[in-house]
Amino acid sequence: MTQTTLDRRTLVRWRNAIIAAFGLGGVTIATWGPRLPELMRELNIDTPTVGILIACSTVGSIAGLGISTPLLGRLGGRWAVSTALLTIAGSLVLMGGALLAQSVPLVALGFVTVGLGIGTLDVLINVEGAAIEQAAAKTLMPLMHAAWSVGAAVGSGIGAACAALGIAPSAQFMALGVVVVVVTLAMARAIPAAAPETVADDAPRPPVGVRVRQWLRGWMDVRLLVIGVVMLGVELGEGSANTWLTLSVKDDHGQTAAIAALFFTIFAASEAATRIFGGPVVDRLGRVATIRWTTALGIAGLLLFILGGELWMVLVGVVLWAVGVSMGFPLGMSAAAEGGGNAAARVSVVASIGYIANLAGPPVLGLVAHSTGLLGALWLVVALMAAAFISAPALRPRVARGSAAPAPVNSGE
């Protein structure tokens, strides 16, 4: 199927399927967090062991980034995305069964495989999303990433609700696995069978080995690495908020635990709202200006959060901090996917940098905080957000959107 055969109905179904996949990714990555206390109790393990289990998920995610490129080349978009989602579903069922058996090694295996599925899915849906943007000739990636944010809130809520209702984590994980299977089977046919590059180009794909070598060469692509600097800044900003914001509000700004939790909720809502409504802003200002405005606001927000003495200043800082980190990842993915050749390979390079910043950055901040305090450690985030501001021109489009192929026919627009 080439882009010239995409009518509006086909494009909308494809877009909605990928938005649903983003949402499922968010749900599954967040649903087990609220259940960690029960998981510790059921398995009779301590906090360091839980840390090892979470590290298993991180290792799996990074491995997933690496296998996404050959998987997409071999299976095509529809089956690659479906395989990633079904891997996540199977992992959730495995984790549920392992909890029933009280087997720590099987739970660890479940964390590795669920991370593998999520890391693979992350690259695949961003490649698909970039192809949809090209076909639709409008910015859609922020909206898609908002679905991930909303999904994460829903997943966390599901976990919290199950905990409040006394539903065992094993039952929750297995039930969610079944839901993921059902949704995947329902939406899979809306995703084109071919890899996204072939949606706009009928030329045959290179062999898998060639595509893997293209991925390795991506790590020597200066443009991708500079886009990675943008990802590094905004993802460290997001990861540090996810990990340290509530503790900093409570301990450094002297607020109650309830106020601290409320501030984090405001952060998450502000980030999601910016992504939901950010697409038209990008279409008007362009990616470079959007990243510069948002990162500048994010720097201002961090300064207010670090230096602000009044509660309202801290609150405004939280909102601006969320705006600052909201657009870098989706727009960086869009920029990385452009330029011809193997989009999955390029996306996986910048996604790897983003993952490392989001997952490994907060522990580094924690180590720095031992000497400087949490507010002092956040100056590192300010510096990297400034680097993201400076690096924004790397996100400039390679070609005018829609120029690589004819616009969708029968679009009704």
C-alpha positions as CSV (number, residue, x, y, z in Angstrom):
1,M,0.0,0.0,0.0
2,T,1.5,3.4,-1.0
3,Q,0.7,6.7,0.5
4,T,-1.3,7.7,-2.6
5,T,-3.9,5.0,-1.8
6,L,-4.5,6.2,1.7
7,D,-8.0,7.7,2.0
8,R,-9.1,9.6,5.1
9,R,-10.9,6.7,6.7
10,T,-7.8,4.4,6.4
11,L,-5.5,7.2,7.8
12,V,-7.9,7.9,10.7
13,R,-8.1,4.2,11.6
14,W,-4.3,3.9,11.4
15,R,-3.9,7.0,13.6
16,N,-6.4,5.8,16.2
17,A,-4.8,2.3,16.4
18,I,-1.4,3.9,17.1
19,I,-2.9,6.3,19.7
20,A,-4.4,3.2,21.3
21,A,-1.0,1.5,21.3
22,F,0.6,4.5,22.9
23,G,-2.2,4.4,25.6
24,L,-1.6,0.7,26.2
25,G,2.1,1.3,26.6
26,G,1.4,3.9,29.2
27,V,-1.0,1.7,31.1
28,T,1.3,-1.3,31.2
29,I,4.4,0.6,32.3
30,A,2.6,2.2,35.2
31,T,0.1,-0.4,36.5
32,W,2.5,-2.4,38.6
33,G,4.1,0.5,40.5
34,P,1.3,0.9,43.1
35,R,1.4,-2.8,43.8
36,L,5.1,-3.0,44.8
37,P,4.3,-3.1,48.5
38,E,2.0,-6.1,48.1
39,L,4.6,-7.7,45.7
40,M,7.2,-7.4,48.4
41,R,5.0,-8.9,51.0
42,E,3.8,-11.8,48.8
43,L,7.3,-12.7,47.7
44,N,8.9,-11.9,51.1
45,I,11.6,-9.8,49.6
46,D,13.3,-6.5,50.7
47,T,13.7,-3.1,49.0
48,P,17.1,-3.9,47.4
49,T,15.5,-7.0,45.7
50,V,12.7,-4.8,44.4
51,G,15.3,-2.5,43.0
52,I,16.9,-5.5,41.2
53,L,13.5,-6.4,39.7
54,I,13.0,-2.8,38.4
55,A,16.5,-2.9,37.0
56,C,15.5,-6.1,35.1
57,S,12.7,-4.1,33.5
58,T,15.2,-1.4,32.5
59,V,17.6,-4.0,31.0
60,G,14.7,-5.5,29.0
61,S,13.6,-2.1,27.8
62,I,17.1,-1.2,26.5
63,A,17.3,-4.6,24.8
64,G,13.9,-3.9,23.2
65,L,15.2,-0.7,21.7
66,G,17.9,-2.8,19.9
67,I,15.7,-5.5,18.5
68,S,13.0,-3.1,17.3
69,T,14.8,-2.3,14.0
70,P,15.3,-5.9,12.7
71,L,11.8,-6.8,14.0
72,L,10.2,-4.1,12.0
73,G,12.2,-4.9,8.9
74,R,11.3,-8.6,9.1
75,L,7.6,-8.4,10.2
76,G,6.4,-5.1,8.9
77,G,4.4,-2.5,11.0
78,R,1.3,-4.5,11.8
79,W,2.9,-7.7,13.0
80,A,5.8,-6.0,14.7
81,V,3.6,-3.7,16.8
82,S,1.2,-6.7,17.5
83,T,4.2,-8.8,18.5
84,A,5.5,-6.2,21.0
85,L,2.0,-5.8,22.5
86,L,1.5,-9.5,22.8
87,T,4.9,-9.9,24.4
88,I,3.8,-7.4,27.0
89,A,0.5,-9.2,27.5
90,G,2.3,-12.6,27.9
91,S,4.7,-11.0,30.4
92,L,1.9,-9.7,32.5
93,V,0.3,-13.1,32.6
94,L,3.7,-14.6,33.5
95,M,4.2,-12.1,36.3
96,G,0.8,-13.0,37.7
97,G,1.4,-16.7,37.5
98,A,4.9,-16.2,39.1
99,L,3.3,-14.3,42.0
100,L,0.9,-17.2,42.6
101,A,3.8,-19.6,42.6
102,Q,5.8,-17.2,44.8
103,S,8.8,-17.6,42.4
104,V,11.2,-14.6,42.5
105,P,13.2,-15.8,39.4
106,L,10.0,-16.1,37.3
107,V,8.9,-12.6,38.5
108,A,12.3,-11.3,37.4
109,L,11.9,-13.0,34.1
110,G,8.5,-11.3,33.8
111,F,10.0,-7.9,34.5
112,V,12.7,-8.5,31.8
113,T,10.2,-9.5,29.2
114,V,7.7,-6.8,29.9
115,G,10.5,-4.3,29.7
116,L,11.6,-5.9,26.4
117,G,8.1,-5.5,25.0
118,I,7.7,-1.9,26.1
119,G,11.1,-0.9,24.8
120,T,10.3,-2.5,21.4
121,L,6.9,-1.0,21.3
122,D,8.2,2.5,22.1
123,V,10.3,2.6,19.0
124,L,7.8,0.9,16.7
125,I,4.9,3.2,17.6
126,N,7.1,6.3,17.2
127,V,8.1,5.1,13.7
128,E,4.4,4.5,12.9
129,G,3.5,7.9,14.4
130,A,6.1,9.7,12.3
131,A,4.8,8.0,9.1
132,I,1.2,9.0,10.0
133,E,2.3,12.6,10.4
134,Q,3.9,12.6,7.0
135,A,0.7,11.1,5.5
136,A,-1.6,13.5,7.3
137,A,0.7,16.6,6.7
138,K,0.1,17.8,10.3
139,T,1.8,17.4,13.7
140,L,0.3,14.5,15.6
141,M,3.2,13.1,17.7
142,P,2.5,15.3,20.8
143,L,-1.1,14.0,20.9
144,M,0.1,10.4,20.6
145,H,2.5,10.9,23.4
146,A,-0.3,12.5,25.5
147,A,-2.1,9.2,25.1
148,W,1.0,7.5,26.7
149,S,0.8,10.0,29.6
150,V,-2.9,9.5,30.0
151,G,-2.4,5.8,29.8
152,A,0.2,5.9,32.6
153,A,-2.3,7.8,34.8
154,V,-4.9,5.2,34.0
155,G,-2.5,2.4,34.7
156,S,-1.5,3.9,38.0
157,G,-5.1,4.4,38.9
158,I,-6.0,0.8,38.1
159,G,-3.2,-0.4,40.4
160,A,-4.2,2.0,43.2
161,A,-7.9,0.9,42.8
162,C,-7.1,-2.8,42.8
163,A,-5.0,-2.2,46.0
164,A,-7.8,-0.4,47.7
165,L,-10.3,-3.1,46.7
166,G,-8.0,-5.9,47.9
167,I,-7.6,-7.4,44.4
168,A,-4.4,-9.5,44.4
169,P,-1.6,-8.2,42.1
170,S,-1.5,-11.6,40.3
171,A,-5.2,-11.3,39.3
172,Q,-4.7,-7.7,38.2
173,F,-1.7,-8.5,36.0
174,M,-3.3,-11.5,34.4
175,A,-6.6,-9.6,33.7
176,L,-4.7,-6.7,32.2
177,G,-2.7,-9.1,30.0
178,V,-6.0,-10.5,28.6
179,V,-7.3,-6.9,28.0
180,V,-4.1,-6.1,26.1
181,V,-4.5,-9.2,23.9
182,V,-8.2,-8.3,23.1
183,V,-7.3,-4.6,22.2
184,T,-4.3,-5.7,20.1
185,L,-6.4,-8.1,18.1
186,A,-9.1,-5.5,17.6
187,M,-6.9,-2.8,16.3
188,A,-4.1,-4.7,14.5
189,R,-5.8,-4.6,11.0
190,A,-5.9,-0.8,11.1
191,I,-2.0,-0.7,11.0
192,P,-0.5,-1.2,7.5
193,A,1.2,-4.5,7.1
194,A,4.3,-3.0,5.5
195,A,7.0,-1.2,7.4
196,P,6.3,2.6,7.5
197,E,9.0,3.5,5.0
198,T,7.2,1.4,2.4
199,V,4.0,3.3,2.9
200,A,5.5,6.2,1.1
201,D,8.0,4.4,-1.0
202,D,7.5,1.1,-3.0
203,A,11.3,0.5,-3.3
204,P,12.3,-2.8,-1.7
205,R,13.6,-2.8,1.8
206,P,17.3,-3.6,2.4
207,P,18.1,-6.9,4.0
208,V,17.9,-7.1,7.8
209,G,21.7,-7.2,8.2
210,V,22.0,-4.0,6.2
211,R,19.3,-2.3,8.3
212,V,21.1,-3.3,11.6
213,R,24.4,-1.8,10.2
214,Q,22.4,1.3,9.5
215,W,21.3,1.4,13.1
216,L,25.0,1.1,14.2
217,R,25.9,3.9,11.9
218,G,23.2,6.1,13.4
219,W,25.4,6.4,16.5
220,M,27.9,8.3,14.4
221,D,25.3,10.6,12.8
222,V,26.0,14.0,14.3
223,R,22.4,15.2,13.7
224,L,20.9,12.3,15.6
225,L,23.3,12.8,18.5
226,V,22.4,16.5,18.7
227,I,18.8,15.5,18.7
228,G,19.8,13.2,21.5
229,V,21.1,16.2,23.5
230,V,17.5,17.6,23.3
231,M,16.2,14.2,24.5
232,L,18.8,14.0,27.2
233,G,17.7,17.4,28.7
234,V,14.0,16.9,28.6
235,E,13.9,13.3,29.6
236,L,16.2,13.9,32.6
237,G,13.8,16.7,33.5
238,E,10.8,14.4,33.2
239,G,12.5,11.5,35.0
240,S,13.7,13.7,37.8
241,A,10.2,15.0,38.3
242,N,8.8,11.5,38.4
243,T,11.3,10.4,41.0
244,W,12.1,13.4,43.2
245,L,9.4,16.1,42.8
246,T,7.1,14.9,45.6
247,L,10.0,14.3,48.0
248,S,11.4,17.7,47.3
249,V,8.1,19.5,47.7
250,K,7.7,17.7,51.1
251,D,11.2,18.0,52.5
252,D,12.7,21.1,50.8
253,H,9.6,23.2,50.6
254,G,8.0,22.0,53.9
255,Q,4.7,20.8,52.5
256,T,2.6,17.9,53.6
257,A,2.6,14.5,51.8
258,A,-0.8,15.3,50.4
259,I,0.3,18.6,49.0
260,A,3.4,17.0,47.5
261,A,1.2,14.3,45.8
262,L,-1.1,17.0,44.5
263,F,1.8,18.9,43.0
264,F,2.9,15.8,41.2
265,T,-0.6,15.3,39.9
266,I,-0.5,18.9,38.6
267,F,2.8,18.2,36.9
268,A,1.5,15.1,35.1
269,A,-1.7,16.9,34.1
270,S,0.2,19.9,32.8
271,E,2.5,17.7,30.7
272,A,-0.4,15.8,29.2
273,A,-2.4,18.9,28.4
274,T,0.6,20.5,26.7
275,R,1.0,17.5,24.5
276,I,-2.7,17.3,23.7
277,F,-2.9,20.9,22.5
278,G,0.6,21.3,21.3
279,G,0.2,19.9,17.7
280,P,-1.3,23.1,16.2
281,V,1.3,25.2,18.0
282,V,4.1,23.1,16.3
283,D,2.4,23.5,13.0
284,R,2.3,27.3,13.4
285,L,5.8,27.9,15.0
286,G,7.8,24.9,13.8
287,R,9.6,22.3,15.8
288,V,12.7,24.5,16.6
289,A,10.8,27.4,17.9
290,T,8.5,25.2,19.9
291,I,11.4,23.4,21.6
292,R,13.0,26.7,22.4
293,W,9.9,28.2,23.9
294,T,9.1,25.1,25.9
295,T,12.6,24.5,27.2
296,A,12.9,28.2,28.1
297,L,9.7,27.9,30.1
298,G,11.0,24.7,31.7
299,I,14.2,26.4,32.8
300,A,12.1,29.3,34.3
301,G,10.0,26.7,36.0
302,L,13.0,24.9,37.5
303,L,14.4,28.2,38.7
304,L,11.1,29.0,40.4
305,F,11.0,25.6,42.0
306,I,14.6,25.7,43.2
307,L,14.6,29.3,44.4
308,G,11.0,30.1,45.1
309,G,10.2,30.7,48.7
310,E,6.4,31.1,48.4
311,L,4.1,28.1,47.7
312,W,2.5,29.8,44.6
313,M,6.0,30.2,43.1
314,V,6.7,26.5,43.6
315,L,3.3,25.7,42.0
316,V,4.0,27.9,39.0
317,G,7.4,26.3,38.8
318,V,5.9,22.8,38.7
319,V,3.5,23.8,35.8
320,L,6.3,25.4,33.8
321,W,8.6,22.5,34.5
322,A,6.0,20.2,33.0
323,V,5.6,22.3,29.9
324,G,9.4,22.4,29.5
325,V,9.7,18.6,29.3
326,S,6.5,17.9,27.4
327,M,7.5,18.4,23.7
328,G,11.1,17.3,23.4
329,F,10.5,13.5,23.2
330,P,7.7,13.5,20.6
331,L,9.2,16.2,18.4
332,G,12.6,14.5,18.7
333,M,11.1,11.3,17.5
334,S,9.5,13.0,14.6
335,A,12.8,14.7,13.6
336,A,14.8,11.4,13.9
337,A,12.4,9.5,11.7
338,E,12.9,12.0,8.8
339,G,15.6,11.8,6.2
340,G,15.0,8.6,4.2
341,G,16.4,5.2,4.8
342,N,15.8,3.2,8.0
343,A,13.5,5.3,10.2
344,A,13.3,2.6,12.9
345,A,17.1,2.6,13.2
346,R,17.3,6.4,13.6
347,V,14.4,6.5,16.1
348,S,16.0,3.7,18.2
349,V,19.2,5.8,18.5
350,V,17.5,8.9,20.0
351,A,15.0,6.7,22.0
352,S,18.0,5.0,23.6
353,I,19.4,8.3,24.7
354,G,16.0,9.3,26.0
355,Y,15.6,6.1,27.9
356,I,19.0,6.3,29.5
357,A,18.4,9.9,30.6
358,N,14.9,9.0,32.0
359,L,15.9,5.8,33.7
360,A,19.5,6.4,34.7
361,G,19.4,10.1,35.3
362,P,17.3,10.2,38.5
363,P,19.6,7.8,40.4
364,V,22.6,10.0,39.4
365,L,20.7,13.0,40.8
366,G,20.1,11.1,43.9
367,L,23.8,10.5,44.3
368,V,24.5,14.2,43.7
369,A,21.8,15.1,46.2
370,H,23.8,13.4,49.0
371,S,26.2,16.3,48.7
372,T,24.1,19.2,47.5
373,G,20.5,18.3,48.6
374,L,17.7,17.7,46.1
375,L,17.3,21.3,45.1
376,G,21.0,21.7,44.5
377,A,21.0,18.6,42.4
378,L,18.3,20.0,40.1
379,W,20.8,22.6,38.9
380,L,22.1,19.7,36.7
381,V,18.7,19.5,35.1
382,V,18.7,23.2,34.5
383,A,22.1,22.9,32.7
384,L,20.9,20.1,30.5
385,M,17.6,21.8,29.7
386,A,19.8,24.8,28.6
387,A,21.8,22.4,26.3
388,A,18.4,21.2,24.9
389,F,17.5,24.8,24.1
390,I,20.8,25.4,22.3
391,S,20.5,22.1,20.4
392,A,16.9,22.8,19.1
393,P,18.0,23.6,15.5
394,A,18.8,19.9,15.0
395,L,15.0,19.2,14.9
396,R,14.6,21.4,11.8
397,P,12.8,19.3,9.1
398,R,15.0,17.6,6.5
399,V,12.3,18.1,3.9
400,A,9.0,20.0,3.8
401,R,6.3,17.8,5.2
402,G,4.3,16.1,2.5
403,S,6.9,16.8,-0.2
404,A,8.2,13.3,-0.3
405,A,5.0,11.8,-1.6
406,P,1.6,13.0,-2.8
407,A,-0.9,14.0,-0.2
408,P,-3.5,11.5,0.8
409,V,-6.4,11.3,-1.7
410,N,-10.0,11.6,-0.8
411,S,-9.1,13.1,2.5
412,G,-12.1,15.4,2.6
413,E,-9.9,18.3,3.7
